[in-house]
Amino acid sequence: MLHKGGVTFESRLATKFFSTCLALMIAFSVVAFTHASESKTPTPLDRKEGDEVKLNDAWSYLSTGNKDQDKYLESLFIFLHKEFESIFGTDVVNGIKCTIYNDKDAESPFIHYVSDKELKIRLHLSSTIYWCQVVFQLAHEMTHYIFCQTYEYKKLFGSKWNEEIVCEAMALYMLKQLADKWKECTLSAYDRARRTPYSSSIYTYVADERKKGADYVLKSSQAPITLSEFAEFNKTSGSDRENHRAETNYLYDLLITWEKEQIKPIILEMYQYLKEDCYIDYETWICEAKYPDVIEKLSKIQPNIVRTVP
Protein backbone atom coordinates (compact mmCIF):
# COMPACT_ATOMS: atom_id res chain seq x y z
CA MET A 1 0.00 0.00 0.00
CA LEU A 2 1.25 3.49 -0.89
CA HIS A 3 1.64 5.91 1.95
CA LYS A 4 0.96 9.56 1.49
CA GLY A 5 4.11 11.38 0.44
CA GLY A 6 6.16 8.13 0.39
CA VAL A 7 6.73 4.67 -1.06
CA THR A 8 6.29 1.15 0.22
CA PHE A 9 9.05 -0.70 2.11
CA GLU A 10 9.31 -3.18 -0.80
CA SER A 11 10.01 -0.34 -3.28
CA ARG A 12 12.72 1.11 -1.08
CA LEU A 13 14.34 -2.33 -0.74
CA ALA A 14 14.29 -2.91 -4.50
CA THR A 15 15.85 0.49 -5.19
CA LYS A 16 18.64 -0.16 -2.66
CA PHE A 17 19.35 -3.62 -4.11
CA PHE A 18 19.58 -2.23 -7.66
CA SER A 19 21.96 0.55 -6.54
CA THR A 20 24.23 -1.95 -4.76
CA CYS A 21 24.40 -4.26 -7.80
CA LEU A 22 25.20 -1.36 -10.09
CA ALA A 23 28.03 -0.20 -7.81
CA LEU A 24 29.50 -3.71 -7.69
CA MET A 25 29.35 -4.05 -11.49
CA ILE A 26 31.18 -0.78 -11.94
CA ALA A 27 33.82 -1.75 -9.38
CA PHE A 28 34.45 -5.15 -11.01
CA SER A 29 34.67 -3.51 -14.44
CA VAL A 30 37.30 -1.05 -13.21
CA VAL A 31 39.39 -3.84 -11.63
CA ALA A 32 39.14 -6.02 -14.74
CA PHE A 33 40.10 -3.15 -17.03
CA THR A 34 43.05 -2.19 -14.83
CA HIS A 35 44.29 -5.81 -14.68
CA ALA A 36 43.95 -6.21 -18.44
CA SER A 37 45.81 -2.97 -19.05
CA GLU A 38 48.68 -4.08 -16.81
CA SER A 39 49.10 -7.64 -18.13
CA LYS A 40 48.01 -7.49 -21.74
CA THR A 41 50.54 -8.62 -24.35
CA PRO A 42 50.04 -6.76 -27.63
CA THR A 43 48.25 -8.86 -30.25
CA PRO A 44 50.09 -9.48 -33.55
CA LEU A 45 48.12 -6.70 -35.23
CA ASP A 46 48.79 -4.22 -32.40
CA ARG A 47 52.50 -4.92 -31.97
CA LYS A 48 55.14 -2.35 -32.69
CA GLU A 49 58.83 -3.04 -33.14
CA GLY A 50 60.39 -3.53 -29.71
CA ASP A 51 57.18 -4.56 -27.91
CA GLU A 52 57.84 -7.40 -25.48
CA VAL A 53 55.95 -10.61 -26.27
CA LYS A 54 55.80 -13.30 -23.58
CA LEU A 55 56.44 -16.87 -24.68
CA ASN A 56 56.12 -18.36 -21.18
CA ASP A 57 56.95 -17.29 -17.61
CA ALA A 58 60.70 -17.31 -18.30
CA TRP A 59 61.03 -16.48 -21.99
CA SER A 60 59.97 -13.50 -24.09
CA TYR A 61 61.09 -11.72 -27.24
CA LEU A 62 61.00 -8.22 -28.64
CA SER A 63 58.71 -7.92 -31.63
CA THR A 64 60.22 -7.28 -35.05
CA GLY A 65 57.18 -5.16 -35.87
CA ASN A 66 56.22 -7.65 -38.59
CA LYS A 67 53.58 -10.24 -37.65
CA ASP A 68 54.90 -12.86 -40.09
CA GLN A 69 58.48 -12.53 -38.89
CA ASP A 70 57.27 -12.72 -35.30
CA LYS A 71 55.37 -15.89 -36.15
CA TYR A 72 58.49 -17.50 -37.66
CA LEU A 73 60.54 -16.70 -34.56
CA GLU A 74 57.82 -17.95 -32.19
CA SER A 75 57.29 -21.22 -34.08
CA LEU A 76 61.01 -22.03 -34.20
CA PHE A 77 61.50 -21.10 -30.55
CA ILE A 78 58.60 -23.34 -29.50
CA PHE A 79 60.19 -26.29 -31.33
CA LEU A 80 63.65 -25.63 -29.87
CA HIS A 81 62.30 -25.05 -26.38
CA LYS A 82 60.55 -28.42 -26.46
CA GLU A 83 63.73 -30.16 -27.67
CA PHE A 84 65.89 -28.53 -25.02
CA GLU A 85 63.34 -29.48 -22.34
CA SER A 86 63.43 -33.09 -23.50
CA ILE A 87 67.18 -33.16 -22.80
CA PHE A 88 67.73 -30.86 -19.81
CA GLY A 89 64.30 -30.72 -18.15
CA THR A 90 61.79 -27.94 -17.58
CA ASP A 91 63.48 -26.39 -14.54
CA VAL A 92 66.82 -25.86 -16.31
CA VAL A 93 65.37 -24.65 -19.61
CA ASN A 94 63.24 -22.10 -17.75
CA GLY A 95 65.69 -21.43 -14.93
CA ILE A 96 66.46 -17.79 -15.72
CA LYS A 97 64.37 -15.03 -17.27
CA CYS A 98 65.55 -14.47 -20.84
CA THR A 99 64.54 -12.02 -23.57
CA ILE A 100 65.35 -12.68 -27.24
CA TYR A 101 65.81 -9.82 -29.65
CA ASN A 102 67.22 -9.27 -33.13
CA ASP A 103 69.76 -6.60 -34.02
CA LYS A 104 70.51 -6.43 -37.75
CA ASP A 105 73.42 -4.05 -37.13
CA ALA A 106 75.12 -6.10 -34.43
CA GLU A 107 78.50 -7.70 -34.93
CA SER A 108 77.28 -11.20 -34.11
CA PRO A 109 74.78 -13.18 -32.03
CA PHE A 110 75.48 -12.93 -28.32
CA ILE A 111 74.14 -13.79 -24.87
CA HIS A 112 74.16 -10.90 -22.40
CA TYR A 113 74.48 -11.29 -18.65
CA VAL A 114 72.03 -8.82 -17.07
CA SER A 115 71.93 -10.25 -13.56
CA ASP A 116 71.91 -13.60 -11.78
CA LYS A 117 68.21 -13.77 -12.62
CA GLU A 118 68.14 -12.37 -16.14
CA LEU A 119 69.84 -12.93 -19.49
CA LYS A 120 69.28 -11.56 -22.98
CA ILE A 121 69.90 -13.32 -26.28
CA ARG A 122 70.79 -11.13 -29.22
CA LEU A 123 70.33 -12.56 -32.71
CA HIS A 124 71.99 -11.09 -35.78
CA LEU A 125 69.59 -11.67 -38.69
CA SER A 126 68.60 -9.63 -41.72
CA SER A 127 65.19 -11.32 -41.38
CA THR A 128 63.60 -14.22 -39.50
CA ILE A 129 62.42 -15.55 -42.86
CA TYR A 130 65.77 -17.39 -43.02
CA TRP A 131 64.64 -20.20 -40.76
CA CYS A 132 67.88 -22.20 -40.73
CA GLN A 133 69.84 -19.15 -39.61
CA VAL A 134 67.28 -18.46 -36.89
CA VAL A 135 67.63 -22.00 -35.53
CA PHE A 136 71.41 -22.07 -35.88
CA GLN A 137 71.85 -18.84 -33.94
CA LEU A 138 69.08 -19.36 -31.40
CA ALA A 139 70.03 -22.97 -30.57
CA HIS A 140 73.66 -21.90 -30.14
CA GLU A 141 72.73 -19.13 -27.69
CA MET A 142 70.19 -21.32 -25.88
CA THR A 143 73.03 -23.77 -25.22
CA HIS A 144 75.03 -20.91 -23.69
CA TYR A 145 71.90 -20.20 -21.62
CA ILE A 146 72.11 -23.74 -20.20
CA PHE A 147 75.83 -23.35 -19.51
CA CYS A 148 75.18 -20.05 -17.69
CA GLN A 149 73.29 -21.94 -15.01
CA THR A 150 76.16 -24.30 -14.26
CA TYR A 151 78.82 -21.86 -13.02
CA GLU A 152 79.32 -18.28 -11.85
CA TYR A 153 78.97 -16.74 -15.28
CA LYS A 154 79.64 -13.18 -14.07
CA LYS A 155 82.84 -14.02 -12.19
CA LEU A 156 84.51 -16.74 -14.27
CA PHE A 157 85.75 -16.69 -17.83
CA GLY A 158 84.99 -20.37 -18.26
CA SER A 159 86.50 -22.70 -20.81
CA LYS A 160 85.21 -20.87 -23.86
CA TRP A 161 87.03 -23.21 -26.24
CA ASN A 162 85.09 -26.23 -24.97
CA GLU A 163 81.86 -24.29 -24.50
CA GLU A 164 81.85 -22.75 -27.99
CA ILE A 165 82.43 -26.12 -29.63
CA VAL A 166 79.55 -27.66 -27.69
CA CYS A 167 77.28 -24.73 -28.64
CA GLU A 168 78.21 -24.95 -32.33
CA ALA A 169 77.67 -28.70 -32.40
CA MET A 170 74.37 -28.41 -30.53
CA ALA A 171 73.18 -25.82 -33.06
CA LEU A 172 73.81 -28.30 -35.90
CA TYR A 173 72.24 -31.09 -33.84
CA MET A 174 69.08 -29.03 -33.28
CA LEU A 175 68.87 -28.23 -36.98
CA LYS A 176 68.95 -31.96 -37.72
CA GLN A 177 66.30 -32.55 -35.06
CA LEU A 178 64.13 -29.93 -36.75
CA ALA A 179 64.59 -31.58 -40.15
CA ASP A 180 63.88 -35.06 -38.73
CA LYS A 181 60.75 -33.82 -36.91
CA TRP A 182 59.71 -31.15 -39.39
CA LYS A 183 56.03 -32.12 -39.29
CA GLU A 184 55.98 -31.26 -35.57
CA CYS A 185 56.84 -27.63 -36.34
CA THR A 186 53.88 -25.41 -37.24
CA LEU A 187 55.90 -23.86 -40.08
CA SER A 188 55.63 -27.17 -41.94
CA ALA A 189 52.17 -25.95 -43.03
CA TYR A 190 53.99 -23.79 -45.59
CA ASP A 191 55.10 -26.95 -47.38
CA ARG A 192 51.76 -26.94 -49.22
CA ALA A 193 53.11 -24.10 -51.35
CA ARG A 194 56.48 -25.80 -51.97
CA ARG A 195 57.57 -28.51 -54.39
CA THR A 196 59.63 -30.24 -51.71
CA PRO A 197 59.39 -30.15 -47.91
CA TYR A 198 61.47 -27.43 -46.28
CA SER A 199 63.19 -30.16 -44.27
CA SER A 200 65.31 -30.91 -47.35
CA SER A 201 66.68 -27.36 -47.18
CA ILE A 202 67.57 -27.87 -43.51
CA TYR A 203 69.56 -31.03 -44.30
CA THR A 204 71.38 -29.12 -47.05
CA TYR A 205 72.17 -26.26 -44.65
CA VAL A 206 73.70 -28.70 -42.13
CA ALA A 207 75.72 -30.43 -44.84
CA ASP A 208 77.05 -27.10 -46.13
CA GLU A 209 78.11 -26.04 -42.64
CA ARG A 210 79.93 -29.32 -42.13
CA LYS A 211 81.77 -29.03 -45.45
CA LYS A 212 83.49 -25.90 -44.15
CA GLY A 213 85.49 -28.04 -41.73
CA ALA A 214 85.92 -31.15 -43.84
CA ASP A 215 89.69 -30.71 -44.32
CA TYR A 216 90.49 -29.78 -40.73
CA VAL A 217 92.14 -32.10 -38.18
CA LEU A 218 91.42 -32.38 -34.46
CA LYS A 219 93.96 -30.47 -32.41
CA SER A 220 93.98 -33.30 -29.88
CA SER A 221 95.58 -35.48 -32.55
CA GLN A 222 98.40 -32.94 -33.06
CA ALA A 223 101.36 -31.89 -30.95
CA PRO A 224 100.56 -30.70 -27.40
CA ILE A 225 100.24 -26.97 -26.77
CA THR A 226 101.12 -24.82 -23.77
CA LEU A 227 98.68 -23.31 -21.32
CA SER A 228 99.40 -19.84 -22.72
CA GLU A 229 98.59 -21.07 -26.24
CA PHE A 230 95.35 -22.60 -24.97
CA ALA A 231 94.53 -19.30 -23.27
CA GLU A 232 94.70 -17.62 -26.68
CA PHE A 233 92.37 -20.25 -28.10
CA ASN A 234 89.93 -19.46 -25.30
CA LYS A 235 90.02 -15.73 -25.99
CA THR A 236 89.29 -16.05 -29.71
CA SER A 237 87.01 -19.11 -29.72
CA GLY A 238 83.83 -17.02 -29.88
CA SER A 239 84.91 -15.15 -33.00
CA ASP A 240 87.27 -17.58 -34.73
CA ARG A 241 85.00 -20.48 -35.66
CA GLU A 242 87.46 -21.68 -38.28
CA ASN A 243 89.90 -22.67 -35.56
CA HIS A 244 87.56 -25.33 -34.18
CA ARG A 245 85.68 -26.53 -37.28
CA ALA A 246 87.10 -30.03 -36.96
CA GLU A 247 86.08 -30.28 -33.31
CA THR A 248 82.57 -29.02 -34.08
CA ASN A 249 82.06 -31.62 -36.81
CA TYR A 250 83.54 -34.36 -34.63
CA LEU A 251 81.19 -33.57 -31.74
CA TYR A 252 78.15 -33.25 -34.01
CA ASP A 253 78.83 -36.77 -35.32
CA LEU A 254 78.80 -37.99 -31.73
CA LEU A 255 75.68 -36.07 -30.67
CA ILE A 256 73.50 -37.64 -33.35
CA THR A 257 74.45 -41.11 -32.07
CA TRP A 258 74.04 -40.44 -28.33
CA GLU A 259 70.87 -40.75 -26.31
CA LYS A 260 69.51 -37.57 -24.73
CA GLU A 261 70.51 -38.81 -21.28
CA GLN A 262 74.08 -39.05 -22.55
CA ILE A 263 74.02 -35.52 -24.01
CA LYS A 264 72.68 -33.96 -20.81
CA PRO A 265 75.84 -34.26 -18.63
CA ILE A 266 78.25 -32.85 -21.21
CA ILE A 267 76.73 -29.43 -20.52
CA LEU A 268 75.36 -29.70 -16.98
CA GLU A 269 78.55 -31.26 -15.56
CA MET A 270 81.38 -29.74 -17.62
CA TYR A 271 82.12 -26.77 -15.39
CA GLN A 272 82.38 -28.95 -12.31
CA TYR A 273 85.76 -29.88 -13.80
CA LEU A 274 86.92 -26.39 -14.78
CA LYS A 275 90.48 -25.57 -13.72
CA GLU A 276 91.95 -22.14 -13.00
CA ASP A 277 93.74 -22.12 -16.34
CA CYS A 278 90.37 -22.50 -18.11
CA TYR A 279 90.83 -26.05 -19.30
CA ILE A 280 88.56 -28.97 -18.42
CA ASP A 281 89.98 -31.78 -16.28
CA TYR A 282 88.64 -34.57 -18.43
CA GLU A 283 90.76 -37.23 -16.71
CA THR A 284 88.94 -36.74 -13.39
CA TRP A 285 85.59 -36.33 -15.12
CA ILE A 286 85.98 -39.65 -16.96
CA CYS A 287 86.67 -41.41 -13.66
CA GLU A 288 83.58 -39.93 -11.99
CA ALA A 289 81.13 -39.89 -14.92
CA LYS A 290 78.00 -41.98 -15.26
CA TYR A 291 78.86 -42.36 -18.95
CA PRO A 292 82.69 -42.49 -18.99
CA ASP A 293 82.83 -43.55 -22.63
CA VAL A 294 80.84 -40.44 -23.61
CA ILE A 295 83.17 -38.12 -21.67
CA GLU A 296 86.25 -39.89 -23.01
CA LYS A 297 85.10 -39.21 -26.57
CA LEU A 298 84.10 -35.65 -25.65
CA SER A 299 87.60 -35.02 -24.29
CA LYS A 300 88.98 -35.12 -27.84
CA ILE A 301 87.60 -31.62 -28.49
CA GLN A 302 90.24 -30.18 -26.15
CA PRO A 303 93.87 -30.01 -27.37
CA ASN A 304 96.52 -31.90 -25.46
CA ILE A 305 97.93 -29.34 -23.07
CA VAL A 306 101.38 -29.30 -21.46
CA ARG A 307 100.51 -28.28 -17.91
CA THR A 308 103.94 -28.31 -16.27
CA VAL A 309 107.20 -26.69 -17.25
CA PRO A 310 109.85 -29.33 -18.04
C-alpha positions in Angstrom: 0.0 0.0 0.0 1.3 3.5 -0.9 1.6 5.9 2.0 1.0 9.6 1.5 4.1 11.4 0.4 6.2 8.1 0.4 6.7 4.7 -1.1 6.3 1.2 0.2 9.1 -0.7 2.1 9.3 -3.2 -0.8 10.0 -0.3 -3.3 12.7 1.1 -1.1 14.3 -2.3 -0.7 14.3 -2.9 -4.5 15.8 0.5 -5.2 18.6 -0.2 -2.7 19.4 -3.6 -4.1 19.6 -2.2 -7.7 22.0 0.5 -6.5 24.2 -2.0 -4.8 24.4 -4.3 -7.8 25.2 -1.4 -10.1 28.0 -0.2 -7.8 29.5 -3.7 -7.7 29.4 -4.1 -11.5 31.2 -0.8 -11.9 33.8 -1.8 -9.4 34.4 -5.1 -11.0 34.7 -3.5 -14.4 37.3 -1.0 -13.2 39.4 -3.8 -11.6 39.1 -6.0 -14.7 40.1 -3.1 -17.0 43.0 -2.2 -14.8 44.3 -5.8 -14.7 44.0 -6.2 -18.4 45.8 -3.0 -19.1 48.7 -4.1 -16.8 49.1 -7.6 -18.1 48.0 -7.5 -21.7 50.5 -8.6 -24.4 50.0 -6.8 -27.6 48.3 -8.9 -30.3 50.1 -9.5 -33.6 48.1 -6.7 -35.2 48.8 -4.2 -32.4 52.5 -4.9 -32.0 55.1 -2.3 -32.7 58.8 -3.0 -33.1 60.4 -3.5 -29.7 57.2 -4.6 -27.9 57.8 -7.4 -25.5 56.0 -10.6 -26.3 55.8 -13.3 -23.6 56.4 -16.9 -24.7 56.1 -18.4 -21.2 56.9 -17.3 -17.6 60.7 -17.3 -18.3 61.0 -16.5 -22.0 60.0 -13.5 -24.1 61.1 -11.7 -27.2 61.0 -8.2 -28.6 58.7 -7.9 -31.6 60.2 -7.3 -35.0 57.2 -5.2 -35.9 56.2 -7.6 -38.6 53.6 -10.2 -37.7 54.9 -12.9 -40.1 58.5 -12.5 -38.9 57.3 -12.7 -35.3 55.4 -15.9 -36.1 58.5 -17.5 -37.7 60.5 -16.7 -34.6 57.8 -18.0 -32.2 57.3 -21.2 -34.1 61.0 -22.0 -34.2 61.5 -21.1 -30.5 58.6 -23.3 -29.5 60.2 -26.3 -31.3 63.7 -25.6 -29.9 62.3 -25.1 -26.4 60.6 -28.4 -26.5 63.7 -30.2 -27.7 65.9 -28.5 -25.0 63.3 -29.5 -22.3 63.4 -33.1 -23.5 67.2 -33.2 -22.8 67.7 -30.9 -19.8 64.3 -30.7 -18.1 61.8 -27.9 -17.6 63.5 -26.4 -14.5 66.8 -25.9 -16.3 65.4 -24.7 -19.6 63.2 -22.1 -17.7 65.7 -21.4 -14.9 66.5 -17.8 -15.7 64.4 -15.0 -17.3 65.6 -14.5 -20.8 64.5 -12.0 -23.6 65.3 -12.7 -27.2 65.8 -9.8 -29.7 67.2 -9.3 -33.1 69.8 -6.6 -34.0 70.5 -6.4 -37.7 73.4 -4.1 -37.1 75.1 -6.1 -34.4 78.5 -7.7 -34.9 77.3 -11.2 -34.1 74.8 -13.2 -32.0 75.5 -12.9 -28.3 74.1 -13.8 -24.9 74.2 -10.9 -22.4 74.5 -11.3 -18.6 72.0 -8.8 -17.1 71.9 -10.3 -13.6 71.9 -13.6 -11.8 68.2 -13.8 -12.6 68.1 -12.4 -16.1 69.8 -12.9 -19.5 69.3 -11.6 -23.0 69.9 -13.3 -26.3 70.8 -11.1 -29.2 70.3 -12.6 -32.7 72.0 -11.1 -35.8 69.6 -11.7 -38.7 68.6 -9.6 -41.7 65.2 -11.3 -41.4 63.6 -14.2 -39.5 62.4 -15.5 -42.9 65.8 -17.4 -43.0 64.6 -20.2 -40.8 67.9 -22.2 -40.7 69.8 -19.1 -39.6 67.3 -18.5 -36.9 67.6 -22.0 -35.5 71.4 -22.1 -35.9 71.9 -18.8 -33.9 69.1 -19.4 -31.4 70.0 -23.0 -30.6 73.7 -21.9 -30.1 72.7 -19.1 -27.7 70.2 -21.3 -25.9 73.0 -23.8 -25.2 75.0 -20.9 -23.7 71.9 -20.2 -21.6 72.1 -23.7 -20.2 75.8 -23.3 -19.5 75.2 -20.1 -17.7 73.3 -21.9 -15.0 76.2 -24.3 -14.3 78.8 -21.9 -13.0 79.3 -18.3 -11.8 79.0 -16.7 -15.3 79.6 -13.2 -14.1 82.8 -14.0 -12.2 84.5 -16.7 -14.3 85.8 -16.7 -17.8 85.0 -20.4 -18.3 86.5 -22.7 -20.8 85.2 -20.9 -23.9 87.0 -23.2 -26.2 85.1 -26.2 -25.0 81.9 -24.3 -24.5 81.8 -22.8 -28.0 82.4 -26.1 -29.6 79.5 -27.7 -27.7 77.3 -24.7 -28.6 78.2 -25.0 -32.3 77.7 -28.7 -32.4 74.4 -28.4 -30.5 73.2 -25.8 -33.1 73.8 -28.3 -35.9 72.2 -31.1 -33.8 69.1 -29.0 -33.3 68.9 -28.2 -37.0 69.0 -32.0 -37.7 66.3 -32.5 -35.1 64.1 -29.9 -36.8 64.6 -31.6 -40.1 63.9 -35.1 -38.7 60.7 -33.8 -36.9 59.7 -31.1 -39.4 56.0 -32.1 -39.3 56.0 -31.3 -35.6 56.8 -27.6 -36.3 53.9 -25.4 -37.2 55.9 -23.9 -40.1 55.6 -27.2 -41.9 52.2 -25.9 -43.0 54.0 -23.8 -45.6 55.1 -27.0 -47.4 51.8 -26.9 -49.2 53.1 -24.1 -51.3 56.5 -25.8 -52.0 57.6 -28.5 -54.4 59.6 -30.2 -51.7 59.4 -30.1 -47.9 61.5 -27.4 -46.3 63.2 -30.2 -44.3 65.3 -30.9 -47.3 66.7 -27.4 -47.2 67.6 -27.9 -43.5 69.6 -31.0 -44.3 71.4 -29.1 -47.0 72.2 -26.3 -44.6 73.7 -28.7 -42.1 75.7 -30.4 -44.8 77.0 -27.1 -46.1 78.1 -26.0 -42.6 79.9 -29.3 -42.1 81.8 -29.0 -45.4 83.5 -25.9 -44.2 85.5 -28.0 -41.7 85.9 -31.1 -43.8 89.7 -30.7 -44.3 90.5 -29.8 -40.7 92.1 -32.1 -38.2 91.4 -32.4 -34.5 94.0 -30.5 -32.4 94.0 -33.3 -29.9 95.6 -35.5 -32.5 98.4 -32.9 -33.1 101.4 -31.9 -30.9 100.6 -30.7 -27.4 100.2 -27.0 -26.8 101.1 -24.8 -23.8 98.7 -23.3 -21.3 99.4 -19.8 -22.7 98.6 -21.1 -26.2 95.4 -22.6 -25.0 94.5 -19.3 -23.3 94.7 -17.6 -26.7 92.4 -20.2 -28.1 89.9 -19.5 -25.3 90.0 -15.7 -26.0 89.3 -16.1 -29.7 87.0 -19.1 -29.7 83.8 -17.0 -29.9 84.9 -15.1 -33.0 87.3 -17.6 -34.7 85.0 -20.5 -35.7 87.5 -21.7 -38.3 89.9 -22.7 -35.6 87.6 -25.3 -34.2 85.7 -26.5 -37.3 87.1 -30.0 -37.0 86.1 -30.3 -33.3 82.6 -29.0 -34.1 82.1 -31.6 -36.8 83.5 -34.4 -34.6 81.2 -33.6 -31.7 78.2 -33.2 -34.0 78.8 -36.8 -35.3 78.8 -38.0 -31.7 75.7 -36.1 -30.7 73.5 -37.6 -33.4 74.4 -41.1 -32.1 74.0 -40.4 -28.3 70.9 -40.8 -26.3 69.5 -37.6 -24.7 70.5 -38.8 -21.3 74.1 -39.0 -22.5 74.0 -35.5 -24.0 72.7 -34.0 -20.8 75.8 -34.3 -18.6 78.3 -32.9 -21.2 76.7 -29.4 -20.5 75.4 -29.7 -17.0 78.6 -31.3 -15.6 81.4 -29.7 -17.6 82.1 -26.8 -15.4 82.4 -29.0 -12.3 85.8 -29.9 -13.8 86.9 -26.4 -14.8 90.5 -25.6 -13.7 92.0 -22.1 -13.0 93.7 -22.1 -16.3 90.4 -22.5 -18.1 90.8 -26.0 -19.3 88.6 -29.0 -18.4 90.0 -31.8 -16.3 88.6 -34.6 -18.4 90.8 -37.2 -16.7 88.9 -36.7 -13.4 85.6 -36.3 -15.1 86.0 -39.6 -17.0 86.7 -41.4 -13.7 83.6 -39.9 -12.0 81.1 -39.9 -14.9 78.0 -42.0 -15.3 78.9 -42.4 -18.9 82.7 -42.5 -19.0 82.8 -43.6 -22.6 80.8 -40.4 -23.6 83.2 -38.1 -21.7 86.3 -39.9 -23.0 85.1 -39.2 -26.6 84.1 -35.6 -25.7 87.6 -35.0 -24.3 89.0 -35.1 -27.8 87.6 -31.6 -28.5 90.2 -30.2 -26.1 93.9 -30.0 -27.4 96.5 -31.9 -25.5 97.9 -29.3 -23.1 101.4 -29.3 -21.5 100.5 -28.3 -17.9 103.9 -28.3 -16.3 107.2 -26.7 -17.3 109.9 -29.3 -18.0 
